[in-house]
Amino acid sequence: MKFTARFNRVIILAAFLFCVGTMANAQTPNVSGDWLLDPNRSEGLPPGMQQTMKVSQSGDTVEVETRIKSEQGEQTLKSSYVLNGKEMDVTLPGPMPGSTAPGKQTAKWSTDGKAFESIDQGTFDTPYGPATIKTTRKWLLSEDRSTLTVFLSREGPMTMKSKRVFVRTQIKN
């Protein structure tokens, strides 16, 4: 009788923990929307840079179209993230406008489920020879879902860090 009662408690505890884990995963933020860079709240940006993002999220897949205007001109970049923690082969945008290279990317939800992080690495052809660049991004959505902060760190021939704060908006094309 004691064994059966103890066994039932273990089963109930396991079911409870499974439900709590499932609920935590169900509460991951959805970053879909149109986002406009707020340069006054951002840090480490090139002078005069403007940026907008159109983000579409379906489950653990995030698709991003980024438009950047800077002293180097205008460019549109497309990227995607599969937030399953597995390394994937991807085409990465390069340091020079229009340049790309094959690379590897790993993206996953943070342990608290409130943010996601991606790490990608690729070797790019530059005027100075091949350059390996590793980029880490952490995406964090505010509790009220009106602000998206992207912490970006790039390691390679030129190291760069930035904090890009975006506000939700309707982007006019």
C-alpha positions in Angstrom: 0.0 0.0 0.0 2.8 2.4 0.9 4.5 1.6 -2.4 1.3 2.4 -4.4 0.8 5.7 -2.6 4.4 6.7 -3.2 4.3 5.6 -6.8 1.1 7.7 -7.4 2.8 10.8 -5.9 5.8 10.3 -8.2 3.5 10.0 -11.2 1.5 13.1 -10.2 4.8 15.1 -9.6 6.1 14.0 -13.0 2.9 15.0 -14.7 3.0 18.4 -12.9 6.6 19.1 -14.0 5.7 18.1 -17.5 2.8 20.6 -17.6 4.9 23.4 -16.1 7.6 22.8 -18.7 5.1 22.8 -21.5 3.5 26.0 -20.2 6.9 27.7 -20.0 7.6 26.8 -23.7 4.1 28.0 -24.7 4.9 31.4 -23.2 7.8 32.3 -25.4 7.4 35.7 -26.9 6.3 36.3 -30.5 8.6 39.0 -32.1 6.5 39.3 -35.2 5.8 42.9 -36.4 7.3 46.0 -38.0 10.1 47.5 -36.0 11.8 50.9 -36.3 15.2 51.6 -34.8 15.2 54.2 -32.0 18.8 55.7 -32.3 18.4 57.7 -29.1 18.0 54.5 -27.0 20.6 52.5 -29.0 24.3 52.2 -28.5 27.3 51.5 -30.7 25.7 52.5 -34.0 27.5 53.9 -37.0 26.7 57.7 -37.4 23.4 58.4 -39.2 22.3 54.8 -39.4 18.6 54.1 -39.9 17.1 50.6 -39.6 13.7 48.9 -40.0 12.8 45.3 -39.6 9.8 43.2 -40.7 9.7 40.1 -38.6 7.5 37.1 -39.1 7.5 34.3 -36.5 5.8 31.0 -36.7 6.6 28.8 -33.7 10.3 28.4 -33.5 11.1 29.9 -36.9 11.8 33.6 -37.2 12.1 35.3 -40.6 13.6 38.9 -40.8 13.8 41.4 -43.5 16.1 44.3 -42.4 16.5 47.6 -44.3 19.5 49.7 -43.4 20.4 53.2 -44.5 23.9 54.4 -43.6 26.8 56.4 -45.1 27.7 53.2 -47.1 24.3 53.4 -48.8 21.1 51.3 -48.5 20.8 47.6 -48.2 18.1 45.0 -47.6 19.1 41.8 -45.7 17.0 38.7 -45.3 17.8 36.2 -42.5 16.0 33.5 -40.6 16.5 31.7 -37.4 15.3 28.2 -36.4 15.2 28.3 -32.6 15.9 24.6 -32.0 19.5 24.8 -30.7 20.8 22.7 -33.7 23.6 23.9 -35.9 22.5 24.7 -39.4 24.1 25.6 -42.7 23.1 29.1 -43.7 24.1 31.9 -46.1 25.4 34.9 -44.1 25.4 38.5 -45.1 29.0 39.8 -45.2 30.7 42.9 -43.8 30.6 44.6 -47.2 27.2 45.5 -48.8 26.0 42.7 -51.0 28.6 40.2 -49.9 27.6 36.8 -48.5 29.3 33.6 -47.5 28.3 30.1 -46.4 28.3 29.7 -42.7 26.9 27.9 -39.6 24.2 29.2 -37.3 22.8 28.0 -34.0 19.7 29.7 -32.5 17.8 28.8 -29.4 15.4 30.2 -26.7 17.0 31.4 -23.5 16.5 29.2 -20.5 13.8 31.6 -19.2 12.0 31.6 -22.6 11.9 35.4 -22.7 14.6 35.9 -25.3 16.4 34.1 -28.0 20.1 34.0 -29.0 21.7 33.2 -32.3 25.4 32.6 -33.0 26.7 32.4 -36.6 30.1 32.1 -38.1 31.4 32.3 -41.6 34.6 33.1 -43.6 34.3 36.0 -46.0 36.4 37.1 -48.9 37.6 40.7 -48.3 40.1 43.0 -50.1 42.6 42.0 -47.4 42.0 38.2 -47.8 39.7 35.7 -46.0 38.2 36.8 -42.7 36.3 34.7 -40.3 33.5 36.6 -38.5 31.5 35.3 -35.6 28.3 37.2 -34.8 26.1 36.8 -31.7 22.7 38.3 -31.4 20.4 38.3 -28.4 16.7 39.3 -29.1 14.7 40.5 -26.0 11.1 41.6 -26.2 9.7 43.9 -23.5 6.9 42.7 -21.3 4.4 45.0 -23.0 5.7 43.8 -26.4 6.3 47.4 -27.6 10.1 47.4 -27.6 12.5 44.9 -29.1 16.2 45.1 -28.0 18.8 43.3 -30.1 22.3 43.0 -28.5 24.8 42.4 -31.3 28.4 41.3 -30.9 30.8 40.7 -33.9 34.2 39.2 -33.6 36.7 39.1 -36.4 39.2 41.5 -38.0 37.0 44.3 -36.7 35.3 43.7 -33.3 32.0 45.5 -32.8 29.2 45.6 -30.1 25.9 47.3 -30.3 22.6 47.5 -28.5 19.8 48.2 -31.0 16.4 49.3 -29.5 13.4 49.0 -31.8 9.9 50.2 -31.3 6.9 48.5 -32.8 5.4 50.5 -35.7 3.6 50.3 -39.0 6.3 50.7 -41.6 5.2 52.6 -44.7 6.9 51.3 -47.9 
